[in-house]
Amino acid sequence: MAPKHTPTVKRSFDATKPVTIHDAKTHLSRLVAAAEAGEEVIIARGAKPVVRLVPVTPPRKRVFGAFKGLISIDDRFFEPLPDDELALWEGK
């Protein structure tokens, strides 16, 4: 299996310092590429850091039957709830 290719990012910013909003708008595609490559990108309003740019992690694929054998439901599941517990569900 070939190693993943990490894109080379030409930076006009210092990755250790926050990027101003103006610079972020000017260099958004570079900042996105840097975040995708694993760098931490902080965007600041003036001198105050306000947001962190991070890559989106795709959701894991759901596996049907993943809990098979781990959960069991007996006949008590279908019994009516006691009045005091039912009242809690109904907000009383």
PDB file of N, CA, C and O in Angstrom:
ATOM      1  N   MET A   1       0.836  -1.170   0.000  1.00  0.00           N
ATOM      2  CA  MET A   1       0.000   0.000   0.000  1.00  0.00           C
ATOM      3  C   MET A   1       0.887   1.241   0.000  1.00  0.00           C
ATOM      4  O   MET A   1       1.779   1.367   0.839  1.00  0.00           O
ATOM      5  N   ALA A   2       0.649   2.146  -0.926  1.00  0.00           N
ATOM      6  CA  ALA A   2       1.464   3.349  -1.053  1.00  0.00           C
ATOM      7  C   ALA A   2       1.115   4.332   0.057  1.00  0.00           C
ATOM      8  O   ALA A   2      -0.042   4.421   0.468  1.00  0.00           O
ATOM      9  N   PRO A   3       2.125   5.080   0.551  1.00  0.00           N
ATOM     10  CA  PRO A   3       1.830   6.065   1.597  1.00  0.00           C
ATOM     11  C   PRO A   3       0.962   7.190   1.047  1.00  0.00           C
ATOM     12  O   PRO A   3       1.022   7.520  -0.137  1.00  0.00           O
ATOM     13  N   LYS A   4       0.157   7.769   1.928  1.00  0.00           N
ATOM     14  CA  LYS A   4      -0.684   8.883   1.515  1.00  0.00           C
ATOM     15  C   LYS A   4       0.193  10.068   1.143  1.00  0.00           C
ATOM     16  O   LYS A   4       1.204  10.342   1.790  1.00  0.00           O
ATOM     17  N   HIS A   5      -0.212  10.758   0.099  1.00  0.00           N
ATOM     18  CA  HIS A   5       0.517  11.940  -0.326  1.00  0.00           C
ATOM     19  C   HIS A   5       0.000  13.137   0.448  1.00  0.00           C
ATOM     20  O   HIS A   5      -1.198  13.418   0.440  1.00  0.00           O
ATOM     21  N   THR A   6       0.898  13.839   1.113  1.00  0.00           N
ATOM     22  CA  THR A   6       0.531  15.061   1.816  1.00  0.00           C
ATOM     23  C   THR A   6       0.874  16.224   0.910  1.00  0.00           C
ATOM     24  O   THR A   6       2.039  16.398   0.550  1.00  0.00           O
ATOM     25  N   PRO A   7      -0.114  17.028   0.530  1.00  0.00           N
ATOM     26  CA  PRO A   7       0.165  18.113  -0.395  1.00  0.00           C
ATOM     27  C   PRO A   7       1.119  19.136   0.199  1.00  0.00           C
ATOM     28  O   PRO A   7       1.047  19.459   1.385  1.00  0.00           O
ATOM     29  N   THR A   8       2.005  19.634  -0.636  1.00  0.00           N
ATOM     30  CA  THR A   8       2.905  20.689  -0.218  1.00  0.00           C
ATOM     31  C   THR A   8       2.132  21.992  -0.231  1.00  0.00           C
ATOM     32  O   THR A   8       1.468  22.323  -1.213  1.00  0.00           O
ATOM     33  N   VAL A   9       2.220  22.723   0.854  1.00  0.00           N
ATOM     34  CA  VAL A   9       1.469  23.963   0.974  1.00  0.00           C
ATOM     35  C   VAL A   9       2.451  25.121   0.975  1.00  0.00           C
ATOM     36  O   VAL A   9       3.301  25.234   1.858  1.00  0.00           O
ATOM     37  N   LYS A  10       2.320  25.985  -0.032  1.00  0.00           N
ATOM     38  CA  LYS A  10       3.144  27.188  -0.047  1.00  0.00           C
ATOM     39  C   LYS A  10       2.462  28.190   0.855  1.00  0.00           C
ATOM     40  O   LYS A  10       1.324  28.590   0.611  1.00  0.00           O
ATOM     41  N   ARG A  11       3.171  28.598   1.908  1.00  0.00           N
ATOM     42  CA  ARG A  11       2.571  29.488   2.884  1.00  0.00           C
ATOM     43  C   ARG A  11       3.119  30.886   2.761  1.00  0.00           C
ATOM     44  O   ARG A  11       4.311  31.087   2.527  1.00  0.00           O
ATOM     45  N   SER A  12       2.239  31.848   2.921  1.00  0.00           N
ATOM     46  CA  SER A  12       2.665  33.232   3.063  1.00  0.00           C
ATOM     47  C   SER A  12       2.318  33.686   4.467  1.00  0.00           C
ATOM     48  O   SER A  12       2.221  34.883   4.740  1.00  0.00           O
ATOM     49  N   PHE A  13       2.129  32.702   5.370  1.00  0.00           N
ATOM     50  CA  PHE A  13       1.773  33.003   6.749  1.00  0.00           C
ATOM     51  C   PHE A  13       2.582  32.120   7.675  1.00  0.00           C
ATOM     52  O   PHE A  13       3.065  31.062   7.272  1.00  0.00           O
ATOM     53  N   ASP A  14       2.729  32.548   8.902  1.00  0.00           N
ATOM     54  CA  ASP A  14       3.434  31.784   9.928  1.00  0.00           C
ATOM     55  C   ASP A  14       2.413  30.898  10.628  1.00  0.00           C
ATOM     56  O   ASP A  14       1.488  31.405  11.263  1.00  0.00           O
ATOM     57  N   ALA A  15       2.569  29.579  10.521  1.00  0.00           N
ATOM     58  CA  ALA A  15       1.583  28.641  11.066  1.00  0.00           C
ATOM     59  C   ALA A  15       1.499  28.700  12.588  1.00  0.00           C
ATOM     60  O   ALA A  15       0.545  28.182  13.168  1.00  0.00           O
ATOM     61  N   THR A  16       2.481  29.324  13.247  1.00  0.00           N
ATOM     62  CA  THR A  16       2.447  29.399  14.706  1.00  0.00           C
ATOM     63  C   THR A  16       1.674  30.614  15.197  1.00  0.00           C
ATOM     64  O   THR A  16       1.383  30.710  16.389  1.00  0.00           O
ATOM     65  N   LYS A  17       1.334  31.543  14.309  1.00  0.00           N
ATOM     66  CA  LYS A  17       0.614  32.759  14.696  1.00  0.00           C
ATOM     67  C   LYS A  17      -0.767  32.778  14.058  1.00  0.00           C
ATOM     68  O   LYS A  17      -0.965  32.228  12.974  1.00  0.00           O
ATOM     69  N   PRO A  18      -1.716  33.408  14.728  1.00  0.00           N
ATOM     70  CA  PRO A  18      -3.048  33.540  14.129  1.00  0.00           C
ATOM     71  C   PRO A  18      -3.014  34.356  12.837  1.00  0.00           C
ATOM     72  O   PRO A  18      -2.170  35.235  12.663  1.00  0.00           O
ATOM     73  N   VAL A  19      -3.938  34.049  11.946  1.00  0.00           N
ATOM     74  CA  VAL A  19      -4.081  34.754  10.681  1.00  0.00           C
ATOM     75  C   VAL A  19      -5.222  35.745  10.834  1.00  0.00           C
ATOM     76  O   VAL A  19      -6.263  35.411  11.400  1.00  0.00           O
ATOM     77  N   THR A  20      -5.037  36.960  10.334  1.00  0.00           N
ATOM     78  CA  THR A  20      -6.121  37.937  10.434  1.00  0.00           C
ATOM     79  C   THR A  20      -7.244  37.557   9.479  1.00  0.00           C
ATOM     80  O   THR A  20      -7.029  36.808   8.526  1.00  0.00           O
ATOM     81  N   ILE A  21      -8.433  38.072   9.733  1.00  0.00           N
ATOM     82  CA  ILE A  21      -9.575  37.785   8.869  1.00  0.00           C
ATOM     83  C   ILE A  21      -9.296  38.275   7.453  1.00  0.00           C
ATOM     84  O   ILE A  21      -9.650  37.602   6.485  1.00  0.00           O
ATOM     85  N   HIS A  22      -8.672  39.425   7.323  1.00  0.00           N
ATOM     86  CA  HIS A  22      -8.343  39.952   5.991  1.00  0.00           C
ATOM     87  C   HIS A  22      -7.425  38.984   5.241  1.00  0.00           C
ATOM     88  O   HIS A  22      -7.674  38.662   4.080  1.00  0.00           O
ATOM     89  N   ASP A  23      -6.363  38.522   5.911  1.00  0.00           N
ATOM     90  CA  ASP A  23      -5.454  37.566   5.272  1.00  0.00           C
ATOM     91  C   ASP A  23      -6.140  36.238   4.989  1.00  0.00           C
ATOM     92  O   ASP A  23      -5.848  35.586   3.987  1.00  0.00           O
ATOM     93  N   ALA A  24      -7.060  35.831   5.876  1.00  0.00           N
ATOM     94  CA  ALA A  24      -7.791  34.578   5.665  1.00  0.00           C
ATOM     95  C   ALA A  24      -8.652  34.664   4.410  1.00  0.00           C
ATOM     96  O   ALA A  24      -8.729  33.704   3.643  1.00  0.00           O
ATOM     97  N   LYS A  25      -9.303  35.811   4.195  1.00  0.00           N
ATOM     98  CA  LYS A  25     -10.118  35.977   2.982  1.00  0.00           C
ATOM     99  C   LYS A  25      -9.232  35.974   1.744  1.00  0.00           C
ATOM    100  O   LYS A  25      -9.613  35.431   0.707  1.00  0.00           O
ATOM    101  N   THR A  26      -8.062  36.573   1.848  1.00  0.00           N
ATOM    102  CA  THR A  26      -7.145  36.649   0.707  1.00  0.00           C
ATOM    103  C   THR A  26      -6.545  35.289   0.374  1.00  0.00           C
ATOM    104  O   THR A  26      -6.368  34.962  -0.800  1.00  0.00           O
ATOM    105  N   HIS A  27      -6.230  34.491   1.396  1.00  0.00           N
ATOM    106  CA  HIS A  27      -5.510  33.222   1.194  1.00  0.00           C
ATOM    107  C   HIS A  27      -6.326  32.017   1.646  1.00  0.00           C
ATOM    108  O   HIS A  27      -5.760  31.041   2.138  1.00  0.00           O
ATOM    109  N   LEU A  28      -7.650  32.071   1.486  1.00  0.00           N
ATOM    110  CA  LEU A  28      -8.506  31.007   2.008  1.00  0.00           C
ATOM    111  C   LEU A  28      -8.139  29.629   1.460  1.00  0.00           C
ATOM    112  O   LEU A  28      -8.070  28.665   2.223  1.00  0.00           O
ATOM    113  N   SER A  29      -7.902  29.519   0.155  1.00  0.00           N
ATOM    114  CA  SER A  29      -7.597  28.199  -0.411  1.00  0.00           C
ATOM    115  C   SER A  29      -6.304  27.640   0.171  1.00  0.00           C
ATOM    116  O   SER A  29      -6.210  26.432   0.390  1.00  0.00           O
ATOM    117  N   ARG A  30      -5.306  28.480   0.428  1.00  0.00           N
ATOM    118  CA  ARG A  30      -4.056  28.018   1.046  1.00  0.00           C
ATOM    119  C   ARG A  30      -4.290  27.580   2.484  1.00  0.00           C
ATOM    120  O   ARG A  30      -3.729  26.579   2.930  1.00  0.00           O
ATOM    121  N   LEU A  31      -5.114  28.322   3.208  1.00  0.00           N
ATOM    122  CA  LEU A  31      -5.391  27.968   4.600  1.00  0.00           C
ATOM    123  C   LEU A  31      -6.170  26.662   4.695  1.00  0.00           C
ATOM    124  O   LEU A  31      -5.922  25.846   5.583  1.00  0.00           O
ATOM    125  N   VAL A  32      -7.107  26.472   3.780  1.00  0.00           N
ATOM    126  CA  VAL A  32      -7.863  25.216   3.749  1.00  0.00           C
ATOM    127  C   VAL A  32      -6.915  24.052   3.461  1.00  0.00           C
ATOM    128  O   VAL A  32      -7.008  23.004   4.101  1.00  0.00           O
ATOM    129  N   ALA A  33      -6.008  24.228   2.506  1.00  0.00           N
ATOM    130  CA  ALA A  33      -5.041  23.169   2.184  1.00  0.00           C
ATOM    131  C   ALA A  33      -4.141  22.877   3.382  1.00  0.00           C
ATOM    132  O   ALA A  33      -3.817  21.719   3.644  1.00  0.00           O
ATOM    133  N   ALA A  34      -3.737  23.916   4.110  1.00  0.00           N
ATOM    134  CA  ALA A  34      -2.902  23.725   5.292  1.00  0.00           C
ATOM    135  C   ALA A  34      -3.657  22.946   6.366  1.00  0.00           C
ATOM    136  O   ALA A  34      -3.093  22.054   6.999  1.00  0.00           O
ATOM    137  N   ALA A  35      -4.929  23.279   6.573  1.00  0.00           N
ATOM    138  CA  ALA A  35      -5.736  22.559   7.564  1.00  0.00           C
ATOM    139  C   ALA A  35      -5.915  21.104   7.146  1.00  0.00           C
ATOM    140  O   ALA A  35      -5.835  20.203   7.981  1.00  0.00           O
ATOM    141  N   GLU A  36      -6.154  20.871   5.859  1.00  0.00           N
ATOM    142  CA  GLU A  36      -6.296  19.494   5.363  1.00  0.00           C
ATOM    143  C   GLU A  36      -5.016  18.706   5.555  1.00  0.00           C
ATOM    144  O   GLU A  36      -5.057  17.492   5.753  1.00  0.00           O
ATOM    145  N   ALA A  37      -3.870  19.391   5.496  1.00  0.00           N
ATOM    146  CA  ALA A  37      -2.574  18.727   5.662  1.00  0.00           C
ATOM    147  C   ALA A  37      -2.235  18.501   7.136  1.00  0.00           C
ATOM    148  O   ALA A  37      -1.185  17.944   7.457  1.00  0.00           O
ATOM    149  N   GLY A  38      -3.132  18.938   8.036  1.00  0.00           N
ATOM    150  CA  GLY A  38      -2.928  18.676   9.447  1.00  0.00           C
ATOM    151  C   GLY A  38      -2.409  19.850  10.258  1.00  0.00           C
ATOM    152  O   GLY A  38      -2.175  19.711  11.459  1.00  0.00           O
ATOM    153  N   GLU A  39      -2.224  20.997   9.631  1.00  0.00           N
ATOM    154  CA  GLU A  39      -1.755  22.161  10.372  1.00  0.00           C
ATOM    155  C   GLU A  39      -2.913  22.822  11.115  1.00  0.00           C
ATOM    156  O   GLU A  39      -4.057  22.788  10.662  1.00  0.00           O
ATOM    157  N   GLU A  40      -2.606  23.414  12.241  1.00  0.00           N
ATOM    158  CA  GLU A  40      -3.618  24.149  12.978  1.00  0.00           C
ATOM    159  C   GLU A  40      -3.651  25.577  12.438  1.00  0.00           C
ATOM    160  O   GLU A  40      -2.633  26.270  12.437  1.00  0.00           O
ATOM    161  N   VAL A  41      -4.811  26.006  11.984  1.00  0.00           N
ATOM    162  CA  VAL A  41      -4.973  27.352  11.446  1.00  0.00           C
ATOM    163  C   VAL A  41      -5.944  28.097  12.344  1.00  0.00           C
ATOM    164  O   VAL A  41      -7.106  27.715  12.478  1.00  0.00           O
ATOM    165  N   ILE A  42      -5.452  29.168  12.957  1.00  0.00           N
ATOM    166  CA  ILE A  42      -6.264  30.005  13.835  1.00  0.00           C
ATOM    167  C   ILE A  42      -6.500  31.328  13.115  1.00  0.00           C
ATOM    168  O   ILE A  42      -5.565  31.940  12.600  1.00  0.00           O
ATOM    169  N   ILE A  43      -7.764  31.765  13.085  1.00  0.00           N
ATOM    170  CA  ILE A  43      -8.107  33.042  12.464  1.00  0.00           C
ATOM    171  C   ILE A  43      -8.490  34.000  13.581  1.00  0.00           C
ATOM    172  O   ILE A  43      -9.268  33.663  14.473  1.00  0.00           O
ATOM    173  N   ALA A  44      -7.925  35.210  13.513  1.00  0.00           N
ATOM    174  CA  ALA A  44      -8.121  36.196  14.570  1.00  0.00           C
ATOM    175  C   ALA A  44      -8.812  37.439  14.041  1.00  0.00           C
ATOM    176  O   ALA A  44      -8.640  37.833  12.887  1.00  0.00           O
ATOM    177  N   ARG A  45      -9.587  38.035  14.906  1.00  0.00           N
ATOM    178  CA  ARG A  45     -10.165  39.358  14.631  1.00  0.00           C
ATOM    179  C   ARG A  45      -9.305  40.324  15.418  1.00  0.00           C
ATOM    180  O   ARG A  45      -9.372  40.384  16.646  1.00  0.00           O
ATOM    181  N   GLY A  46      -8.490  41.085  14.688  1.00  0.00           N
ATOM    182  CA  GLY A  46      -7.499  41.929  15.354  1.00  0.00           C
ATOM    183  C   GLY A  46      -6.453  41.025  15.984  1.00  0.00           C
ATOM    184  O   GLY A  46      -5.863  40.192  15.296  1.00  0.00           O
ATOM    185  N   ALA A  47      -6.215  41.176  17.278  1.00  0.00           N
ATOM    186  CA  ALA A  47      -5.240  40.332  17.973  1.00  0.00           C
ATOM    187  C   ALA A  47      -5.905  39.174  18.711  1.00  0.00           C
ATOM    188  O   ALA A  47      -5.218  38.349  19.314  1.00  0.00           O
ATOM    189  N   LYS A  48      -7.252  39.106  18.670  1.00  0.00           N
ATOM    190  CA  LYS A  48      -7.976  38.088  19.433  1.00  0.00           C
ATOM    191  C   LYS A  48      -8.326  36.884  18.546  1.00  0.00           C
ATOM    192  O   LYS A  48      -9.087  37.035  17.591  1.00  0.00           O
ATOM    193  N   PRO A  49      -7.783  35.685  18.845  1.00  0.00           N
ATOM    194  CA  PRO A  49      -8.149  34.483  18.094  1.00  0.00           C
ATOM    195  C   PRO A  49      -9.637  34.186  18.271  1.00  0.00           C
ATOM    196  O   PRO A  49     -10.146  34.197  19.392  1.00  0.00           O
ATOM    197  N   VAL A  50     -10.339  33.918  17.157  1.00  0.00           N
ATOM    198  CA  VAL A  50     -11.784  33.695  17.249  1.00  0.00           C
ATOM    199  C   VAL A  50     -12.235  32.351  16.685  1.00  0.00           C
ATOM    200  O   VAL A  50     -13.235  31.807  17.154  1.00  0.00           O
ATOM    201  N   VAL A  51     -11.534  31.796  15.698  1.00  0.00           N
ATOM    202  CA  VAL A  51     -11.950  30.502  15.137  1.00  0.00           C
ATOM    203  C   VAL A  51     -10.734  29.658  14.792  1.00  0.00           C
ATOM    204  O   VAL A  51      -9.625  30.160  14.607  1.00  0.00           O
ATOM    205  N   ARG A  52     -10.983  28.348  14.713  1.00  0.00           N
ATOM    206  CA  ARG A  52      -9.955  27.391  14.318  1.00  0.00           C
ATOM    207  C   ARG A  52     -10.450  26.685  13.065  1.00  0.00           C
ATOM    208  O   ARG A  52     -11.582  26.203  13.024  1.00  0.00           O
ATOM    209  N   LEU A  53      -9.614  26.624  12.059  1.00  0.00           N
ATOM    210  CA  LEU A  53      -9.962  25.961  10.807  1.00  0.00           C
ATOM    211  C   LEU A  53      -9.472  24.518  10.879  1.00  0.00           C
ATOM    212  O   LEU A  53      -8.276  24.269  11.030  1.00  0.00           O
ATOM    213  N   VAL A  54     -10.410  23.563  10.770  1.00  0.00           N
ATOM    214  CA  VAL A  54     -10.060  22.144  10.860  1.00  0.00           C
ATOM    215  C   VAL A  54     -10.747  21.387   9.729  1.00  0.00           C
ATOM    216  O   VAL A  54     -11.805  21.810   9.263  1.00  0.00           O
ATOM    217  N   PRO A  55     -10.171  20.283   9.282  1.00  0.00           N
ATOM    218  CA  PRO A  55     -10.832  19.500   8.235  1.00  0.00           C
ATOM    219  C   PRO A  55     -12.053  18.769   8.785  1.00  0.00           C
ATOM    220  O   PRO A  55     -12.112  18.449   9.972  1.00  0.00           O
ATOM    221  N   VAL A  56     -13.008  18.512   7.926  1.00  0.00           N
ATOM    222  CA  VAL A  56     -14.210  17.775   8.292  1.00  0.00           C
ATOM    223  C   VAL A  56     -13.879  16.282   8.247  1.00  0.00           C
ATOM    224  O   VAL A  56     -13.313  15.789   7.272  1.00  0.00           O
ATOM    225  N   THR A  57     -14.235  15.585   9.300  1.00  0.00           N
ATOM    226  CA  THR A  57     -14.027  14.144   9.345  1.00  0.00           C
ATOM    227  C   THR A  57     -15.288  13.471   8.815  1.00  0.00           C
ATOM    228  O   THR A  57     -16.376  13.697   9.344  1.00  0.00           O
ATOM    229  N   PRO A  58     -15.153  12.642   7.770  1.00  0.00           N
ATOM    230  CA  PRO A  58     -16.360  11.985   7.257  1.00  0.00           C
ATOM    231  C   PRO A  58     -16.947  11.039   8.294  1.00  0.00           C
ATOM    232  O   PRO A  58     -16.210  10.402   9.047  1.00  0.00           O
ATOM    233  N   PRO A  59     -18.275  10.947   8.331  1.00  0.00           N
ATOM    234  CA  PRO A  59     -18.894  10.050   9.310  1.00  0.00           C
ATOM    235  C   PRO A  59     -18.531   8.594   9.019  1.00  0.00           C
ATOM    236  O   PRO A  59     -18.353   8.193   7.869  1.00  0.00           O
ATOM    237  N   ARG A  60     -18.428   7.824  10.094  1.00  0.00           N
ATOM    238  CA  ARG A  60     -18.132   6.402   9.912  1.00  0.00           C
ATOM    239  C   ARG A  60     -19.339   5.703   9.315  1.00  0.00           C
ATOM    240  O   ARG A  60     -20.480   6.093   9.564  1.00  0.00           O
ATOM    241  N   LYS A  61     -19.087   4.677   8.531  1.00  0.00           N
ATOM    242  CA  LYS A  61     -20.166   3.911   7.925  1.00  0.00           C
ATOM    243  C   LYS A  61     -20.850   3.081   9.005  1.00  0.00           C
ATOM    244  O   LYS A  61     -20.195   2.425   9.815  1.00  0.00           O
ATOM    245  N   ARG A  62     -22.174   3.123   9.000  1.00  0.00           N
ATOM    246  CA  ARG A  62     -22.941   2.335   9.965  1.00  0.00           C
ATOM    247  C   ARG A  62     -22.982   0.876   9.511  1.00  0.00           C
ATOM    248  O   ARG A  62     -23.121   0.572   8.327  1.00  0.00           O
ATOM    249  N   VAL A  63     -22.860   0.010  10.473  1.00  0.00           N
ATOM    250  CA  VAL A  63     -22.883  -1.421  10.186  1.00  0.00           C
ATOM    251  C   VAL A  63     -24.150  -2.000  10.790  1.00  0.00           C
ATOM    252  O   VAL A  63     -24.339  -1.963  12.005  1.00  0.00           O
ATOM    253  N   PHE A  64     -25.022  -2.537   9.935  1.00  0.00           N
ATOM    254  CA  PHE A  64     -26.260  -3.125  10.411  1.00  0.00           C
ATOM    255  C   PHE A  64     -25.933  -4.373  11.228  1.00  0.00           C
ATOM    256  O   PHE A  64     -25.181  -5.241  10.785  1.00  0.00           O
ATOM    257  N   GLY A  65     -26.507  -4.447  12.417  1.00  0.00           N
ATOM    258  CA  GLY A  65     -26.286  -5.610  13.267  1.00  0.00           C
ATOM    259  C   GLY A  65     -25.031  -5.518  14.108  1.00  0.00           C
ATOM    260  O   GLY A  65     -24.573  -6.535  14.629  1.00  0.00           O
ATOM    261  N   ALA A  66     -24.456  -4.332  14.258  1.00  0.00           N
ATOM    262  CA  ALA A  66     -23.208  -4.186  15.001  1.00  0.00           C
ATOM    263  C   ALA A  66     -23.351  -4.574  16.476  1.00  0.00           C
ATOM    264  O   ALA A  66     -22.368  -4.979  17.097  1.00  0.00           O
ATOM    265  N   PHE A  67     -24.557  -4.457  17.049  1.00  0.00           N
ATOM    266  CA  PHE A  67     -24.762  -4.787  18.456  1.00  0.00           C
ATOM    267  C   PHE A  67     -25.359  -6.179  18.656  1.00  0.00           C
ATOM    268  O   PHE A  67     -25.755  -6.532  19.767  1.00  0.00           O
ATOM    269  N   LYS A  68     -25.425  -6.971  17.583  1.00  0.00           N
ATOM    270  CA  LYS A  68     -26.000  -8.307  17.689  1.00  0.00           C
ATOM    271  C   LYS A  68     -25.214  -9.126  18.722  1.00  0.00           C
ATOM    272  O   LYS A  68     -23.990  -9.233  18.660  1.00  0.00           O
ATOM    273  N   GLY A  69     -25.960  -9.696  19.668  1.00  0.00           N
ATOM    274  CA  GLY A  69     -25.332 -10.491  20.717  1.00  0.00           C
ATOM    275  C   GLY A  69     -24.875  -9.670  21.914  1.00  0.00           C
ATOM    276  O   GLY A  69     -24.514 -10.242  22.942  1.00  0.00           O
ATOM    277  N   LEU A  70     -24.882  -8.347  21.808  1.00  0.00           N
ATOM    278  CA  LEU A  70     -24.449  -7.489  22.903  1.00  0.00           C
ATOM    279  C   LEU A  70     -25.626  -6.934  23.695  1.00  0.00           C
ATOM    280  O   LEU A  70     -25.473  -6.556  24.856  1.00  0.00           O
ATOM    281  N   ILE A  71     -26.789  -6.884  23.078  1.00  0.00           N
ATOM    282  CA  ILE A  71     -27.979  -6.332  23.721  1.00  0.00           C
ATOM    283  C   ILE A  71     -29.079  -7.375  23.667  1.00  0.00           C
ATOM    284  O   ILE A  71     -29.291  -8.029  22.645  1.00  0.00           O
ATOM    285  N   SER A  72     -29.770  -7.518  24.778  1.00  0.00           N
ATOM    286  CA  SER A  72     -30.911  -8.436  24.758  1.00  0.00           C
ATOM    287  C   SER A  72     -32.118  -7.722  25.347  1.00  0.00           C
ATOM    288  O   SER A  72     -31.990  -6.924  26.276  1.00  0.00           O
ATOM    289  N   ILE A  73     -33.281  -8.016  24.801  1.00  0.00           N
ATOM    290  CA  ILE A  73     -34.528  -7.418  25.255  1.00  0.00           C
ATOM    291  C   ILE A  73     -35.439  -8.566  25.677  1.00  0.00           C
ATOM    292  O   ILE A  73     -35.719  -9.480  24.901  1.00  0.00           O
ATOM    293  N   ASP A  74     -35.892  -8.495  26.927  1.00  0.00           N
ATOM    294  CA  ASP A  74     -36.810  -9.537  27.378  1.00  0.00           C
ATOM    295  C   ASP A  74     -38.236  -8.989  27.361  1.00  0.00           C
ATOM    296  O   ASP A  74     -38.469  -7.873  26.896  1.00  0.00           O
ATOM    297  N   ASP A  75     -39.181  -9.766  27.862  1.00  0.00           N
ATOM    298  CA  ASP A  75     -40.595  -9.391  27.806  1.00  0.00           C
ATOM    299  C   ASP A  75     -40.931  -8.150  28.625  1.00  0.00           C
ATOM    300  O   ASP A  75     -41.950  -7.507  28.373  1.00  0.00           O
ATOM    301  N   ARG A  76     -40.081  -7.796  29.615  1.00  0.00           N
ATOM    302  CA  ARG A  76     -40.341  -6.603  30.423  1.00  0.00           C
ATOM    303  C   ARG A  76     -40.303  -5.333  29.573  1.00  0.00           C
ATOM    304  O   ARG A  76     -40.902  -4.325  29.946  1.00  0.00           O
ATOM    305  N   PHE A  77     -39.619  -5.371  28.460  1.00  0.00           N
ATOM    306  CA  PHE A  77     -39.524  -4.207  27.579  1.00  0.00           C
ATOM    307  C   PHE A  77     -40.909  -3.745  27.122  1.00  0.00           C
ATOM    308  O   PHE A  77     -41.148  -2.548  26.962  1.00  0.00           O
ATOM    309  N   PHE A  78     -41.800  -4.682  26.917  1.00  0.00           N
ATOM    310  CA  PHE A  78     -43.125  -4.370  26.384  1.00  0.00           C
ATOM    311  C   PHE A  78     -44.176  -4.090  27.468  1.00  0.00           C
ATOM    312  O   PHE A  78     -45.328  -3.796  27.148  1.00  0.00           O
ATOM    313  N   GLU A  79     -43.788  -4.180  28.737  1.00  0.00           N
ATOM    314  CA  GLU A  79     -44.724  -3.907  29.827  1.00  0.00           C
ATOM    315  C   GLU A  79     -44.917  -2.404  29.969  1.00  0.00           C
ATOM    316  O   GLU A  79     -44.005  -1.629  29.683  1.00  0.00           O
ATOM    317  N   PRO A  80     -46.122  -1.980  30.418  1.00  0.00           N
ATOM    318  CA  PRO A  80     -46.363  -0.547  30.627  1.00  0.00           C
ATOM    319  C   PRO A  80     -45.426   0.015  31.699  1.00  0.00           C
ATOM    320  O   PRO A  80     -45.029  -0.694  32.624  1.00  0.00           O
ATOM    321  N   LEU A  81     -45.082   1.286  31.563  1.00  0.00           N
ATOM    322  CA  LEU A  81     -44.236   1.930  32.557  1.00  0.00           C
ATOM    323  C   LEU A  81     -45.022   2.163  33.841  1.00  0.00           C
ATOM    324  O   LEU A  81     -46.236   2.360  33.795  1.00  0.00           O
ATOM    325  N   PRO A  82     -44.347   2.142  34.978  1.00  0.00           N
ATOM    326  CA  PRO A  82     -45.012   2.499  36.226  1.00  0.00           C
ATOM    327  C   PRO A  82     -45.483   3.954  36.150  1.00  0.00           C
ATOM    328  O   PRO A  82     -44.898   4.763  35.430  1.00  0.00           O
ATOM    329  N   ASP A  83     -46.543   4.280  36.894  1.00  0.00           N
ATOM    330  CA  ASP A  83     -47.131   5.624  36.828  1.00  0.00           C
ATOM    331  C   ASP A  83     -46.122   6.730  37.125  1.00  0.00           C
ATOM    332  O   ASP A  83     -46.136   7.763  36.456  1.00  0.00           O
ATOM    333  N   ASP A  84     -45.242   6.538  38.119  1.00  0.00           N
ATOM    334  CA  ASP A  84     -44.284   7.590  38.458  1.00  0.00           C
ATOM    335  C   ASP A  84     -43.268   7.826  37.332  1.00  0.00           C
ATOM    336  O   ASP A  84     -42.895   8.971  37.076  1.00  0.00           O
ATOM    337  N   GLU A  85     -42.819   6.770  36.661  1.00  0.00           N
ATOM    338  CA  GLU A  85     -41.883   6.925  35.545  1.00  0.00           C
ATOM    339  C   GLU A  85     -42.585   7.513  34.326  1.00  0.00           C
ATOM    340  O   GLU A  85     -42.008   8.342  33.622  1.00  0.00           O
ATOM    341  N   LEU A  86     -43.813   7.097  34.072  1.00  0.00           N
ATOM    342  CA  LEU A  86     -44.591   7.649  32.967  1.00  0.00           C
ATOM    343  C   LEU A  86     -44.812   9.140  33.147  1.00  0.00           C
ATOM    344  O   LEU A  86     -44.763   9.900  32.180  1.00  0.00           O
ATOM    345  N   ALA A  87     -45.054   9.563  34.385  1.00  0.00           N
ATOM    346  CA  ALA A  87     -45.224  10.984  34.678  1.00  0.00           C
ATOM    347  C   ALA A  87     -43.970  11.771  34.343  1.00  0.00           C
ATOM    348  O   ALA A  87     -44.063  12.895  33.850  1.00  0.00           O
ATOM    349  N   LEU A  88     -42.795  11.200  34.600  1.00  0.00           N
ATOM    350  CA  LEU A  88     -41.536  11.884  34.260  1.00  0.00           C
ATOM    351  C   LEU A  88     -41.395  12.059  32.757  1.00  0.00           C
ATOM    352  O   LEU A  88     -40.955  13.111  32.293  1.00  0.00           O
ATOM    353  N   TRP A  89     -41.765  11.040  31.993  1.00  0.00           N
ATOM    354  CA  TRP A  89     -41.698  11.131  30.523  1.00  0.00           C
ATOM    355  C   TRP A  89     -42.660  12.177  29.992  1.00  0.00           C
ATOM    356  O   TRP A  89     -42.378  12.836  28.991  1.00  0.00           O
ATOM    357  N   GLU A  90     -43.791  12.329  30.657  1.00  0.00           N
ATOM    358  CA  GLU A  90     -44.802  13.279  30.206  1.00  0.00           C
ATOM    359  C   GLU A  90     -44.595  14.666  30.786  1.00  0.00           C
ATOM    360  O   GLU A  90     -45.395  15.566  30.528  1.00  0.00           O
ATOM    361  N   GLY A  91     -43.538  14.856  31.564  1.00  0.00           N
ATOM    362  CA  GLY A  91     -43.220  16.163  32.123  1.00  0.00           C
ATOM    363  C   GLY A  91     -44.141  16.587  33.248  1.00  0.00           C
ATOM    364  O   GLY A  91     -44.362  17.781  33.450  1.00  0.00           O
ATOM    365  N   LYS A  92     -44.674  15.636  33.975  1.00  0.00           N
ATOM    366  CA  LYS A  92     -45.601  15.966  35.082  1.00  0.00           C
ATOM    367  C   LYS A  92     -44.885  15.914  36.404  1.00  0.00           C
ATOM    368  O   LYS A  92     -45.492  16.160  37.446  1.00  0.00           O
TER     369      LYS A  92
END
